């Protein structure tokens, strides 16, 4: 069985997820995700599993949200249970993640990263940014096209599994990438700051539809970017 067949077999075992596919709608996620405390919960999506097609297919969304992200939430709650981390906000946990057990680092990052990823995308979005976001990008990179070039490179050259980010820090925008489920909020991150845009480049995020063509997936991602949400993150960045 090759990798694609294996992932499809996983999907066939997610009947419970599929039956609720068209029911996973809700209000936007709480802006204060970083303030969340245990027990951590997976926020419902503000769109249906099929609504990001053709950029991201329905089956990938069902598995990604219903299995992978859900698994991070479950494992994070188990990892913090009965420890001092049970009383800390997700933000505080991430900011001092170098002191946390590996299970909390991996699953805490996985929960935050995926929650951020779902809200940074929306059906019928994409295009070029406007307003303050456009001005900030032009001031830092010279043009939106140059930002795309740098972001695509960061996403494409991240070895193995990880994420690419656009980060704001003290009025400066930086493109970076992190391994596994790390993110720029963590004290171990090479580039620190407030993520305002990010993309998941783990294979489970794209392999069913794009196979090994990560570059095609990254290119299609731009058709989904919710610039209104990016603007909110930029406004709240420190």
For each residue, the residues with C-beta under 8 A, 3 or more apart:
1: 5 6 9
2: 5 6
3: 6 7 203 207
4: 7 8 207 208 211
5: 1 2 8 9
6: 1 2 3 9 10
7: 3 4 10 11 63 204 207 208
8: 4 5 11 12 59 208
9: 1 5 6 12 13
10: 6 7 13 14 63 67
11: 7 8 14 59 62 63 208
12: 8 9 15
13: 9 10
14: 10 11 17 18 62 63 66 67
15: 12 18 19
16: 19 20 66
17: 14 20 21 62 63 65 66 67
18: 14 15 21 62
19: 15 16
20: 16 17 23 24
21: 17 18 24 48 49 50 58 62
22: 48 49 50
23: 20
24: 20 21 44 45 48 49 65
25: 44 45 46 47 48
26: 43 44 45 46
27: 46
28: 46 119
29: 33 43 46 115 118 119
30: 33 36 43
31: 232 236
32: 35 36
33: 29 30 36 43 90 112 115 116
34: 89 90 91 94 112 185
35: 32 89 90 91
36: 30 32 33 40 41 89 90
37: 40 86 87 88 89 90
38: 76 77 80 81 85 86 87
39: 77
40: 36 37 73 76 77 90 111
41: 36 73
42: 65 69 70 73 111 115
43: 26 29 30 33 115 118
44: 24 25 26
45: 24 25 26 48 49 65 118
46: 25 26 27 28 29 118 119 122
47: 25 51 52 122 123
48: 21 22 24 25 45 51
49: 21 22 24 45 58 61 62 65
50: 21 22 53 57 58 61
51: 47 48 123
52: 47 55 56 61 121 123 224
53: 50 56 57 58
54: 57 220
55: 52 220 221 223 224
56: 52 53 60 61 121 206 209 220 224
57: 50 53 54 60 61 208 209
58: 21 49 50 53 61 62
59: 8 11 62 63 208
60: 56 57 63 64 204 205 206 208 209
61: 49 50 52 56 57 58 64 65
62: 11 14 17 18 21 49 58 59 65 66 67
63: 7 10 11 14 17 59 60 66 67 68 204 208
64: 60 61 67 68 69 114 200 204 205
65: 17 24 42 45 49 61 62 68 69 70 114 118
66: 14 16 17 62 63 69 70
67: 10 14 17 62 63 64 70 71
68: 63 64 65 71 72 110 114 204
69: 42 64 65 66 72 73 110 111 114 115 118
70: 42 65 66 67 73 74
71: 67 68 74 75 110
72: 68 69 75 76 106 107 110 111 114 181
73: 40 41 42 69 70 76 77 107 111
74: 70 71 77 78
75: 71 72 78 79 103 106 107
76: 38 40 72 73 79 80 104 107 108 110 111
77: 38 39 40 73 74 80 81
78: 74 75 81 103
79: 75 76 83 85 101 103 104 107 108
80: 38 76 77 83 85 86 93 104
81: 38 77 78 86
82: 86
83: 79 80 86
84: 87 88
85: 38 79 80 88 93 100 104
86: 37 38 80 81 82 83
87: 37 38 84
88: 37 84 85 92 93
89: 34 35 36 37 92 93
90: 33 34 35 36 37 40 93 94 108 111 112
91: 34 35 94 95 185
92: 88 89 95 96
93: 80 85 88 89 90 96 97 100 104 108
94: 34 90 91 97 108 109 112 183 185 186
95: 91 92 185 186 187
96: 92 93 99 100 187
97: 93 94 100 104 105 108 109 186 187 188
98: 186 187 188
99: 96
100: 85 93 96 97 104 105 108
101: 79 104 105
102: 105 106
103: 75 78 79 106 107
104: 76 79 80 85 93 97 100 101 107 108
105: 97 100 101 102 108 109 181 182 186
106: 72 75 102 103 109 110 180 181
107: 72 73 75 76 79 103 104 110 111 181
108: 76 79 90 93 94 97 100 104 105 111 112 181
109: 94 97 105 106 112 113 180 181 182 183 186
110: 68 69 71 72 76 106 107 113 114 181
111: 40 42 69 72 73 76 90 107 108 114 115
112: 33 34 90 94 108 109 115 116 183 185
113: 109 110 116 117 163 181 183 198 200
114: 64 65 68 69 72 110 111 117 118 200
115: 29 33 42 43 69 111 112 118 119
116: 33 112 113 119 120 183 195 198
117: 113 114 120 121 198 199 200
118: 29 43 45 46 65 69 114 115 121
119: 28 29 46 115 116 226 229
120: 116 117 197 198 225 226 229 230
121: 52 56 117 118 125 221 224 225 226
122: 46 47 125 224 226 229
123: 47 51 52 224
124:
125: 121 122 223 224 225 226 227 228
126: 222 223 224 225
127: 227
128: 134 144
129: 133 134 137 144 225 227 230 231
130: 133 134 227
131: 134 135 231
132: 135 136 231 234 235
133: 129 130 136 137 196 227 230 231 234
134: 128 129 130 131 137 138 144
135: 131 132 138 139
136: 132 133 139 140 168 173 234
137: 129 133 134 140 141 143 144 147 173
138: 134 135 141 142 143 144
139: 135 136
140: 136 137 147 172 173
141: 137 138 144 146 147 150 173
142: 138 146
143: 137 138 146 147
144: 128 129 134 137 138 141 147 148
145: 148 149
146: 141 142 143 149 150
147: 137 140 141 143 144 150 151 166 173 175
148: 144 145 151 152 222
149: 145 146 152 153
150: 141 146 147 153 154 175
151: 147 148 154 155 164 166 175 197 199 218
152: 148 149 155 156 215 218 219
153: 149 150 156 157
154: 150 151 157 158 164 165 175 176 177
155: 151 152 158 164 177 199 201 214 218
156: 152 153 214 215 218
157: 153 154 177
158: 154 155 161 162 163 164 177 178 179 201
159: 162 179
160: 179
161: 158 179 180 201 202 203
162: 158 159 177 178 179 180 182 201 202
163: 113 158 177 178 181 182 183 198 199 200 201
164: 151 154 155 158 175 176 177 198 199 201 218
165: 154 175 176 177 178 183 184 191 195 197 198
166: 147 151 173 174 175 195 196 197 198 230
167: 173 174 175 176 184 191 192 193 194 195 196
168: 136 171 172 173 193 194 196 233 234 237
169: 172 174 191 192 193 194 237 238
170: 193 238
171: 168
172: 140 168 169
173: 136 137 140 141 147 166 167 168 196
174: 166 167 169 191 193
175: 147 150 151 154 164 165 166 167
176: 154 164 165 167 184 189 190 191
177: 154 155 157 158 162 163 164 165 201
178: 158 162 163 165 182 183 184 186 189 190
179: 158 159 160 161 162 182
180: 106 109 161 162
181: 72 105 106 107 108 109 110 113 163
182: 105 109 162 163 178 179 186 188 189
183: 94 109 112 113 116 163 165 178 186 189 195 198
184: 165 167 176 178 189 191 192 193 194 195
185: 34 91 94 95 112 189 192 194 195
186: 94 95 97 98 105 109 178 182 183 189 192
187: 95 96 97 98 192
188: 97 98 182
189: 176 178 182 183 184 185 186 192
190: 176 178
191: 165 167 169 174 176 184
192: 167 169 184 185 186 187 189
193: 167 168 169 170 174 184 237 238
194: 167 168 169 184 185 233 236 237 238
195: 116 165 166 167 183 184 185 198 233
196: 133 166 167 168 173 230 233 234 237
197: 120 151 165 166 225 230 233
198: 113 116 117 120 163 164 165 166 183 195
199: 117 151 155 163 164 218 221
200: 64 113 114 117 163 205
201: 155 158 161 162 163 164 177 205 206 214 217 218
202: 161 162 205
203: 3 161 206 207
204: 7 60 63 64 68 207
205: 60 64 200 201 202 217
206: 56 60 201 203 209 210 214 217
207: 3 4 7 203 204 210 211 212
208: 4 7 8 11 57 59 60 63
209: 56 57 60 206 217
210: 206 207 213 214 216 217
211: 4 207
212: 207
213: 210 216 217
214: 155 156 201 206 210 217 218
215: 152 156 218 219
216: 210 213 219 220
217: 201 205 206 209 210 213 214 220 221
218: 151 152 155 156 164 199 201 214 215 221 222
219: 152 215 216 222
220: 54 55 56 216 217 223 224
221: 55 121 199 217 218 224 225
222: 126 148 218 219 225
223: 55 125 126 220
224: 52 55 56 121 122 123 125 126 220 221
225: 120 121 125 126 129 197 221 222 230
226: 119 120 121 122 125 229 230
227: 125 127 129 130 133 230 231
228: 125 231 232
229: 119 120 122 226 232 233
230: 120 129 133 166 196 197 225 226 227 233 234
231: 129 131 132 133 227 228 234 235
232: 31 228 229 235 236
233: 168 194 195 196 197 229 230 236 237
234: 132 133 136 168 196 230 231 237
235: 132 231 232
236: 31 194 232 233
237: 168 169 193 194 196 233 234
238: 169 170 193 194
